[in-house]
């Protein structure tokens, strides 16, 4: 599943090595990987995220 915010940051939920991650990118650049939503919320406004395909 993917989400995008109004500034163009895209968040993708994925599993790497049997561990869930939230990957953030902007355009073609990977910005960060987070292990949980609480950590992600310190850097992005979760209320600004909308589901994208």
C-alpha positions as CSV (number, residue, x, y, z in Angstrom):
1,X,0.0,0.0,0.0
2,X,1.2,3.5,-0.7
3,X,0.3,7.0,0.5
4,X,1.4,10.5,-0.7
5,X,1.3,13.9,1.0
6,X,0.8,17.4,-0.4
7,X,4.6,18.0,-0.5
8,X,5.2,15.0,-2.8
9,X,6.5,12.6,-0.2
10,X,5.4,9.0,-0.9
11,X,5.2,6.4,1.9
12,X,5.2,2.7,1.0
13,X,4.6,-0.2,3.4
14,X,6.8,-3.2,2.6
15,X,8.6,-6.2,4.2
16,X,12.4,-6.6,4.0
17,X,14.0,-9.7,5.5
18,X,10.7,-10.6,7.4
19,X,10.5,-7.1,9.0
20,X,7.9,-4.6,8.1
21,X,9.1,-1.1,7.1
22,X,7.7,2.2,6.0
23,X,9.8,3.6,3.1
24,X,9.6,7.3,2.3
25,X,10.7,8.7,-0.9
26,X,10.3,12.0,-2.9
27,X,10.5,11.6,-6.6
28,X,13.1,9.0,-7.4
29,X,15.1,9.6,-4.2
30,X,14.7,7.4,-1.1
31,X,14.5,9.6,2.0
32,X,14.2,7.3,5.0
33,X,13.0,3.9,6.3
34,X,10.9,3.8,9.5
35,X,10.0,0.8,11.6
36,X,6.7,2.1,12.9
37,X,4.1,4.8,12.4
38,X,5.0,6.6,15.6
39,X,8.5,7.2,14.3
40,X,7.2,8.2,10.9
41,X,4.8,10.7,12.4
42,X,7.7,12.7,13.9
43,X,8.8,13.6,10.3
44,X,5.6,13.6,8.3
45,X,2.1,14.9,9.0
46,X,0.0,11.7,8.9
47,X,-3.2,13.7,8.5
48,X,-1.8,15.0,5.1
49,X,-1.3,11.4,3.7
50,X,-3.8,10.1,1.2
51,X,-3.9,6.6,-0.4
52,X,-2.5,6.3,-3.9
53,X,-2.3,3.5,-6.4
